[in-house]
Amino acid sequence: MYKILGSDGKIYGPIPAETLRLWMAEGRVNGGTMVQVDDAVDWRPLSSLPQFAVPPPLSMPVPPAPTVASARRQSNELALLGLISGCLGCVCCCCGTPFALLGLVLSLVALTDAQGRDRGLAIAGVVVAIFALGIHLLFGWLNLAATPWAWQYRHWRFR
């Protein structure tokens, strides 16, 4: 049996351990509430009794704040993806223009916050993507310009 010293200065009890646990669950008492065990003369905090000790609340670990190294790693990844997309723009004939545009955008974004070697990688991505766009624009224009003449040549030849 236990006696509780309430926040109003009154003594409540004697009460059994089950009632005390119920009061803990309801929030009527906490670890700082003073308790007197039935056969003791001194008052102790409720948390000092092992049968009523409350485990510490679980907390989620705080994720680390973004650092300069993580920002640099991100710009390095963007620069590399831009260079790869620019290269794919050079070698793909049917979907090379979207790859070249993607490579140009990624490389320009990486170039805005890149330093050192990452800056060189981003510049290489920009150059390759512009080259790929130039190839696709040139061959697309030549294809459009040559199509009527090729049709007339084929038409004249097979007459």
Secondary structure in CASP SS format (residue, H / E / C, confidence):
PFRMAT SS
TARGET T0000
AUTHOR 0000-0000-0000
METHOD secondary structure of the structure
MODEL  1
M C 1.00
Y E 1.00
K E 1.00
I E 1.00
L E 1.00
G C 1.00
S C 1.00
D C 1.00
G C 1.00
K C 1.00
I E 1.00
Y E 1.00
G E 1.00
P E 1.00
I E 1.00
P C 1.00
A H 1.00
E H 1.00
T H 1.00
L H 1.00
R H 1.00
L H 1.00
W H 1.00
M H 1.00
A H 1.00
E H 1.00
G C 1.00
R C 1.00
V C 1.00
N C 1.00
G C 1.00
G C 1.00
T C 1.00
M E 1.00
V E 1.00
Q E 1.00
V E 1.00
D C 1.00
D C 1.00
A C 1.00
V C 1.00
D C 1.00
W C 1.00
R E 1.00
P E 1.00
L H 1.00
S H 1.00
S H 1.00
L C 1.00
P H 1.00
Q H 1.00
F H 1.00
A C 1.00
V C 1.00
P C 1.00
P C 1.00
P C 1.00
L C 1.00
S C 1.00
M C 1.00
P C 1.00
V C 1.00
P C 1.00
P C 1.00
A C 1.00
P C 1.00
T C 1.00
V H 1.00
A H 1.00
S H 1.00
A H 1.00
R H 1.00
R H 1.00
Q H 1.00
S H 1.00
N H 1.00
E H 1.00
L H 1.00
A H 1.00
L H 1.00
L H 1.00
G H 1.00
L H 1.00
I H 1.00
S H 1.00
G H 1.00
C H 1.00
L H 1.00
G H 1.00
C H 1.00
V H 1.00
C C 1.00
C C 1.00
C C 1.00
C C 1.00
G H 1.00
T H 1.00
P H 1.00
F H 1.00
A H 1.00
L H 1.00
L H 1.00
G H 1.00
L H 1.00
V H 1.00
L H 1.00
S H 1.00
L H 1.00
V H 1.00
A H 1.00
L H 1.00
T H 1.00
D C 1.00
A C 1.00
Q C 1.00
G C 1.00
R H 1.00
D H 1.00
R H 1.00
G H 1.00
L H 1.00
A H 1.00
I H 1.00
A H 1.00
G H 1.00
V H 1.00
V H 1.00
V H 1.00
A H 1.00
I H 1.00
F H 1.00
A H 1.00
L H 1.00
G H 1.00
I H 1.00
H H 1.00
L H 1.00
L H 1.00
F H 1.00
G H 1.00
W H 1.00
L H 1.00
N H 1.00
L H 1.00
A H 1.00
A H 1.00
T H 1.00
P H 1.00
W H 1.00
A H 1.00
W H 1.00
Q H 1.00
Y H 1.00
R H 1.00
H H 1.00
W H 1.00
R H 1.00
F C 1.00
R C 1.00
END
